[in-house]
Amino acid sequence: MNKPSSVTALLRSWWHGLRSGPRRTARPAGLGVDGLPHGVGRLPAGAPAALLVQDEACWQDWPPALVADLLAAGPVLALAAQAGDLDALLRMPALAQAHAAGRLRTWLLPPEAQAQLRRDGLGALAQELARNGLGPHTSLCVLDAHAMLAGATVAELQRLAGQWRRWSAARRRPVALLLPLHRAQAEGGNDLGAAVRAQAAFRHVAELGTLSGRPVLTLYRWDGGQGAVFDARYDLRRDGGRLCYDGSFSLGAQPVLADAPDQFAVHATRASVAGQRGVPAAWQIADSLAALEEAGRGAAGATVLIDAGVPEQFAAVAALVHRLRQTRPRSLKIIVRETEAKLRAHSEQALLRLGVTSVVYREVGFARLQKLIEDGRHLVYAGAIGSDCAQTLAACMPAAARGYQRPARFVQLAGDMLARTEAAGLSHCLVRLQLLPTVAHLDALRACRVQRDGDLVTADAQGLYVFLFACRESDLDLALSHLFTLPLGALFSSQAQDATAGGMALMLERLRGAAAHLPDYGPLLEPIAAPAPREAQPAAGAGGGAALLPVVVAVLEEAPHRGAAAVQVSARPIGRRPVREEVAA
């Protein structure tokens, strides 16, 4: 029973096809980026595409290349929100020739007119284009469609996107709407909001941006040769005035490397594999950091293995890491391996902020290192990278001071380091050690051996303050045991510690208030040669050593309790498990 109706429908379709003539196959138009794989380098025909532009450098590159690719497929009408964008296009000789020949037409569509389209729909624009002879094979490129979407409600977005889709489907030619996000931000708008609106309104959305100084194309939703593509990121390079695919791409909202020509390659310094058996023959070994940088100049998805070396080499290693991360795709893996010395926590944090994928500790064997490299071949660096290597290092480095400081100087140095390293997320510890009644301040200070910059010591009326730079609270006991030449129990009766920003600030503020009344032990410590470790000597009664110390008035008093705002610290006898106590702020 269905057969006659099917035949009737087939005949009707055939008759309409004859009346309209043979349907021409639209010539595909490029996306303005050369060499993209998997068939994703074409604009959709018969559907609008929203193209987001992240910064001015990308804006200078993409619109001219996009219009040139559209012209290769047929005539083009370019609509611009401001005359300057059209002038920039026509400064390109090839585009100027196309304009003179009538193949490239340019119109102004100012922000006020775009806002009216958002409110009233595309009907008026479609009629105006038809009256002015917009041909059926002409592609449309809106150079700045930000005002068309800015401030749109959900209903307006849905209506506008639907009208663009229907109009594009009827013409079967590409329609590209460019959204310069950096302009919205410069004008006080929200570029993130513009990107979200575009992704909500259109089915085909791409974004050109910059990561580590290199152009990157992200296809949020797109059509490729094997079907739909989602959240695909392609590393690009600039070549002869055009954007070109650089050989590596990643997939996913949290990018994972999908393919790169050198994904399985490893470039290593000779010192990073020194003394190791079974180094793979395929690994490329460089004799110096400079040779390694040269070998990795064309790397895209390879792994670069660098030895941390001695502390004096750290600045050169950090600078190399930053240059590699700034000049190569984020799919490049950079591993720093401890070899001769252990990296301090702040040095490790600085390397991670400069672009290192991971730091491998000295205790990790070579077989385990190889497994880590194999398991990490899909990784893509996703962290933020500072544009200035020196500034990034400075934000993670301790003050160039160590050991005993007079109280006021101690407060200043510790406070500066807390403020400077806050953004880097470094953990520090501030400890107050209560002296045994039989131990003099000078004896305790002389038993203190500080070996690292940023680790500071001072004294108040009843004990010592110790600031340990980049020391986690879990490592505090071990760090203190290494700091003193005598057991802590032989010098101190208890300790109070804090590793929170607020708690350390409060302890420093209390010390600041008492500093004017506290003595400076520096002159008494400087002329004394470092003695060999010895047992603590108790004070010799009323006329003994304790009487030789200056009389110090204790000015640290209990502050009134502040309830929920109280600062949490640890106060405990030396050698016992920590017990959390609440000290009034």
N, C-alpha and C positions, 0 to 999 in steps of 0.2 A: 504493500500500500504506500510505502514511502518512496518507491522508485519514481513515479511521475513527478512528484514535487522536487526530487533531487535533479531530475533531468531538466525540469523547468528552471531551477536555480542555475544550473550549469549553462543553459542557453542564454539566460538573462545576463549572466556574467560575461559570456562570450560576445553578446551583442553590444554591451557597454564598452567592452575592450575595443571592438571595431570602431565605434563612434569616436572614442578618445584617441585612436591611433596607437601605434606601438609605443610601449613604455620604455623610456630610456633608462639604462642603468647608470645611476649617479656615480661619478668618479670619486673615489675616496679622497678625503682631505686630511693632510697630516696634522699632528698636534703641535708642531713647532719645535719638536725635539727629535733629533736624528738617531737611528740605530736602536730604538727600543725593541725588546724581544717580545715574543708571544703575541704579536699582532695588536699590542695595546697602543701603538703610536698613531692612531687615527681618531679623528673626531667622529662621534656618532652622527649618522645621517637620519634626519627625520625625528630628532629628539634634541632638546636644548641641553647644553653642557655648561655647568658653572665652573669657572676656572679661577681659583683663589691665588693671589700673588702676595707673598709675605713681606717683601722689602723692595727698596728702590732699585737695587742691582738687578733683581729678577724682573722688575717692571721694565727696565731698559732692554732686557734680552727677549722677553717672551712675546709681547704684542707684535713687534715687527716680524719675527719668525713665524708666528701664527698666521698673520695676514698673508705673508708670502706663500705659506702652504695652502691657504684657502684659494689664493689666486691661481695656483697650479692646477686646481680642480675646477675653476670657472670664475665668473665675475663675483665681486664682493662689494657689499655696502657696509661701511664702517661708521658706527654711531659713537660719538664721544661726548662726555659731559663737559669738557672744556677744550677750547681751541688748541691749547698747547699740546695735547695728546695727538691731534691730527697733524700739527706741524712736525712733531717728532717722527711720525710715520713717513711723511713726505720728504724728510731729509734723507731717507734711504733711496739711492738712485733707482733701484729696481721698482720700488713702490711708486716713486714719482713718475716713472715712465708708464706704469700701469694706470695711474691717475690721469695722465695726459691722454692716454689712449681710450679712456672711458671704461676700462675694465674694473677700476677701483673708484667707487663713489664715496664721498664723505659727507656726513651730516652732523650737526650739533643736536644733542638731546640733553639739554641742561638739567640740573638736579630738580628744578621746579616742575619741569615737564615729566620727569621720571616719577616724582611724588604723585602727580595727577594720575599717571598710569596705574600706580599702586592702588589708588582710591577708586578709579573709574573703570579699570580694565584696559586690555590691549586693543579694543575695537577701534578707537580713534587712530592709533598708530598704524594698524593694519590698513585702514582705509587711506590714510595719507601716503603710505608706501605704495599702495596700488595705484593711486592717482598719479604718482610720480614715476611710474613705469618700472617698479621692482619686478624683474623677470622671474619666471618660475625656477630658473637654474642659478639664481644668485644666492650666495651664502651671506649670512648676517653676522657681524661681529660688533658687540656692544663693548666699548673699551673700558667703561667705568659704570657698572650697573649698581653701584652701592646705594645710591639714593632711591633706587626702585624697591629695594628690600628693607632699608633702614626704617625701624619703627613699625614694621608691618605686624598686624595681628595674625593669629593662626589662621583665621578665616581668609584674610587677605592673601597670605602666603599660598594657601591651597588653591584659591581661585586664580591667582596670577600664574602659578606653576602649571595649572591645568590648561589655561589659555595658551601659554607658551608651547606646551606639548601638542595640543591640537593644531596650532598654527604650523609648527615645525613638521608634524606628521603629514599634513596636507601638501607640503612643498618638497619633502624628501631631500632637503639640503641642510648642511650644518648650520647650527645657531650657537654661537659662543658668547657667553656673558662673563666678562672679566670683572673680578672684584679685588681691587688693590687694598688689601687689609691694612697696610702701613699708612695709607692716607686717612682711613677711618680713625686709626689710633692717634695720628698727628693732630686731627681735628677735635680730639677730646672724646671720640667715640670708643666703642668696644669692639676691637677687631675679632675677639673670640665670639662675640654675639653674632657678628656678620657671618663668620664661618659656620656657626651652628644653624643660622637661618638658611644659608645656602644648602647645607646638607639635608635639612628638613624639607626643603621645597623641591629640589631637583634630583633626578635619578642618576645622573652622571656628574660626578664631582671630582675634581683634581686640584692639587695645590702645588705650586712651585715655591720653594723656600731655600734657606741656607742653613747648613749644619757644618760646623767646624770650618767655615770659610768656603765651603763647596756647595754648589747647587744640588738640590735633591727634589725629585718629583714624587709626590705621593698621590696615588690613585685610590681615593676612598671607595668609590663605586664606579666601575668602568666595564666596558666590553672588550674582550680580547679574542684572539683567534680560537681559543678553546673554551670560550664562554665568559661568564662574569668574573671579574677580579675585584677583590675587596682588600683594602688596607695594604696595598703593595707600594713599597718605597724603592725608587730607582736612583742610584748614585749617578750624577752627571758631571760633565766637565765642559768648559768653554773651549771651542776649537774653531778658529777662523770666523768669529762673530756669531756662531751658532752654538746651541746647546746640544751635547751629544751624550749618549749612554756610555758610562764608564766601566761597565762590565759586571757590576754586582747589584743584586737587589735582595730585599728582605720582605717578609710577609708578617702580617698581624699588627694589632694595635700596639702590642709590645713587640717590636721588630725582632724577627729571627731570620738569620741569613738563609736564603733559599738557594742561591747560586752565585758563584764567582769563579773566574778562570783560574785563580791561584788559591782556592779555598784550602787545599791540602799542603800548601807550601809553608816551610818554616825557615825564617832567617834568624840566626843566633850569633851572639858574640862568642869568641873562642873562650873567654873567661867563664861564660855561663855554663859551659860543658866540660871545663877543664877537669881532667882526672876521671871522667866518666867512661865506662865501657858501653859498647853497643849503641853509640850515637848513630842514628839512621843516616845512611849514605846520601839520601835525598835532601837532607838539611843543608842549607847554604850557610857556611860559617864565615864570619867576618872577623878580622884581626883587631878592629877598633870600632869605637862608636861612630866615627866618621864614615868608615867603610860600611857599617851596618845601615846607616842612613841612606847612603847611595844605593845599596842593594834594595832597600825598601821603597825607593822613590816611585816605582810604578805599581806597588802592591795595592790590592783592593780588598781581598778577603783572607790574606795570609796571616800567619802568626809571627810576631817579632819577639824574640826572647833576649832580654838585656840583663846583664849581671849588675847587681847593685854596687859591687865594688866596695871600696873603702869610703868612710864618711867624706873625705876630701873630694871624692868623685861625684857626690850626690847632686851638686848643682848642674854638672854637665849631663847627668842622666835625666834629671828633671827637664832641662831645656830640650833634650832630644825627644822625650816623650811628648812634650807640648807641641813641638814642630810636626812630629808624625801625626798626631791627632788633628792638628789644624789643617794639614795639607792632604791627608788621605781619607778615604771613605771610613765611615764609622764601623763598617764591617771588618776593618783591620783589627786584629787582636794584638794587644801589647802586654807582655808579661815581664815583670821585673823579678828576678830571682836573687835572693840573698846568697852571697858567696863567702866573702871574707868577714863581714861584720853584720850584726843584727841591726835592722832598721828600727829607729825609734817610732813610737806610735804616730807622732806628728809628721814624720817624714813619709810614712806609709799613707797617711790621710792626704798629704799634699800630692803624692803621686796619683792617687785615685781621683783627685779633683782636677789634675792636669790631663787625665785621659787614659790612665792605665786600666786595663781590663781586670787584672788581678796581680797580687803580690804573692810569690811562692816563698815560704820560709825555708831557712837553711836546713831544718830538720827533715824536710820532705825529700825522699829519695828520688833518684833519676827515673826509675820505672814509674813511680807515681806521677812525676812531672809529665812524662810522655802521655799517660792516661788523661791527665788534666787537659793537655793540649788537644788530644783527640776528642774529648767530650765537649770542648769549648769551641769547636770549629763553626758552630751555628750562631755564636753570640754576636750581638751588635751593641756597641757602646751607646747607652741611652742617657748618660749623665750630662749635666751642664758643664761647659768648659769655659774658663775665664779667658778673655782675649789677651790678657797680659800675664805672662809667666811669672814675672817678678812680684806682681801684686798677689797672685795666688799663693806663691811661696811665703810671702810676708804674712799672710793671714793664717798660716799654719806654723810659723817659726816662733821659738821662745825668744825672750829678751837675751841680749848678749851679756848676761850677768849670772853668777852662780854663787852659792855659799852664803856666808853671813852678810846681812845688810842691816843697817840701823833701822829701827821700827818704821819711821816715816817713809824711808826709801823702800822698805819691804812692801808696805801697803801700796805705794805708787806702782812699783814694778808688777806685783801680782794683779792689781786692778787693771793695769793696761793690758796684760796678757789675757785676762778673762774677757775683756771687751773686744780685743782684736781677733780672738779665735772663736768667738761665739758662733759666727756664721759657718765656720768649718766643722762644727759639731764635735770638737775635741773635749775629752773628759779630763778634769784636773781634780786634785785633792788638796784640801787645806786641813792641817792637823795641829792641835795644840797638845803638847806633851807636858804633863804636870811633873815637876822635878821631885825626887825624893828629898825629904828634909835634910839628909846628910850629904847631898850632892850640890856642889857649887855650879853656878851658871857657866863659869869659864871651863870647868871640867867637862861639862856636857857639850859645850860648843867645840872644845878641842877634840872630843871624841867623834865629831861629825865630819865626814869626808864626802864632800859633794863633788861629783865628777861630771855633771851634765849642766849645760846652760839651761836656765829656766827653773832649776831647783834652788829654792831660796830658804834661808833660815834666819830667824831673829829671836829676840827674847823679850818677855814681859816680866812682871814682878815675880811670878811663881813658876815659870816654865819657859818652854820654847815653842815657837810657831814654825811650822815647816810647810812650804808650798811646793808641791810636786807637779811639774808641768806634764801634761799628756799622760797622766797616770790614772788608770781606772781604779775604782774603789776596791774591786776584787783583787787587785795587785798591790794594794797599799801595804799590807803586812810584810810582804817580801821586799818591797822597795825600802821600807824603813829599816829592815834588818841589814840591808846592804849599805844603808846610809851611815850607820854608826859602827865604830870599831868595837864597841862593847855591847853585850846583850842589853836590850831595852829595859829589862827588869832590873838591871844594875844601876840605871840612871833615872828612870821615871816610875811614878806610881800609877798613873792612868793616862788615858788619851781621849780627846774629843775630836771628832773628824766630821767633815762634810764634803760632799762631792756635788752638791746642787749649786746652781748659780746664785739663787737667793740666799742660801745658807752661808756660802763663802763670802758674799757681799756683806752680810751682817757681821760675820766674824772680823772682816777687815775693817769695817766701820768702827767696831768697838776698839780694835787695836789703834786705829787712827786717833780716837779720842784720848787714849792713854799715852800716845807716843811722846807728847811733850814732857811727860814726867818720867820717862824711862831712860836709862843710861845707854850709851853707845859702846859696845864691847869691842868695836873694830880696832881701836888703837892698842888694846891689850892683846889682841889675837895676832896682828900682823907681824910683830917682831919675833914671835915665838916660832921656832922650828917645829915641824910636825913631829910629835913624839911617837915612839913605837907603841902599839896597843898595850894597855896595862889594865890592871884591875882598878875599879873605882875606889878612891880613898875617901872614907867618911870624914866628916868634919871633926876636928880634934877638940870638941867641947866648946865652952863659952869663949875661950880665948883663942880658938883655932881658926882654920881657914875660913869658916863662914863669916867671921867678924871682919875679914879683909874686904868683903864685897860692899859696894856702896849701899846705903840705906835706900830702899825703893818703896814708895807708897803704892799699894794696890788700888787702882782706880776703877777696875772692872767690877761693876755692881750688877746685881740682878735687876733686870728690867721688868716692868709689870707684865703680867700674862696677857697675850693677845688672842687667846682662843684659837680659832681655825687658822690664823695666820702664823702660828708658831712654826719655827724652823726645826726640821728633823736633823739631829746629829747623832753620832755615836760617842758615848762616854763610857769608858770601861777600864778596868785595871789591866796593866800590861800582862800579856800571856794568857788572858782568858778570852772566851768566845765573845763576840760583840753583842751588846744588848742595846736596842734602840731606846733612846731617851728623848724626851721633848724638852727643849730649852726655850724659855720665853724669848720672843723676838723683841 
